Amino acid sequence: MPDARHEMEADRILAVLSLSAPDEQSLLQGRRLLAEALEQAERRGRQISGSQKESSG
């Protein structure tokens, strides 16, 4: 399950997109997918940052 801050960020982004969303089910599914994508991106960023610190230190 995505972190609460990713859920909030997904809500913020989807608020902008909701004007064109066909229905609530699509909006909820998009919110979940977006929150998961944000969480994965943050995780990858931490891994890359950790790798860079290891190679420079």
C-alpha positions as CSV (number, residue, x, y, z in Angstrom):
1,M,0.0,0.0,0.0
2,P,1.4,3.4,-0.9
3,D,2.6,5.8,1.7
4,A,0.1,8.5,2.9
5,R,2.2,11.3,1.4
6,H,2.1,9.6,-2.0
7,E,-1.6,9.2,-1.7
8,M,-1.9,13.0,-1.0
9,E,0.3,13.9,-3.9
10,A,-1.8,11.6,-6.1
11,D,-4.9,13.4,-4.9
12,R,-3.4,16.8,-5.7
13,I,-2.4,15.7,-9.3
14,L,-5.8,14.0,-9.9
15,A,-7.7,17.0,-8.7
16,V,-6.3,18.7,-11.8
17,L,-7.1,15.8,-14.0
18,S,-10.6,15.1,-12.5
19,L,-12.2,17.6,-14.8
20,S,-11.7,15.1,-17.7
21,A,-12.1,11.8,-15.7
22,P,-15.0,9.7,-17.2
23,D,-16.2,8.3,-13.9
24,E,-15.3,7.9,-10.2
25,Q,-14.0,4.3,-10.6
26,S,-11.5,5.5,-13.2
27,L,-10.4,8.3,-10.9
28,L,-9.9,5.9,-8.0
29,Q,-8.0,3.5,-10.1
30,G,-5.8,6.3,-11.5
31,R,-5.2,7.6,-8.0
32,R,-4.0,4.2,-6.8
33,L,-1.7,3.7,-9.8
34,L,-0.3,7.2,-9.5
35,A,0.4,6.8,-5.8
36,E,2.2,3.5,-6.4
37,A,4.2,5.1,-9.2
38,L,5.3,8.0,-7.0
39,E,6.3,5.5,-4.3
40,Q,8.4,3.5,-6.7
41,A,10.0,6.6,-8.1
42,E,11.0,7.7,-4.6
43,R,12.4,4.3,-3.8
44,R,14.5,4.3,-7.0
45,G,15.7,7.8,-6.2
46,R,16.9,6.6,-2.7
47,Q,18.6,3.6,-4.3
48,I,20.4,5.8,-6.8
49,S,21.4,8.3,-4.2
50,G,22.7,5.5,-2.0
51,S,24.7,4.1,-4.8
52,Q,26.3,7.5,-5.6
53,K,27.2,7.9,-1.9
54,E,28.9,4.5,-1.8
55,S,30.9,5.2,-5.0
56,S,32.0,8.7,-3.9
57,G,32.8,7.8,-0.3
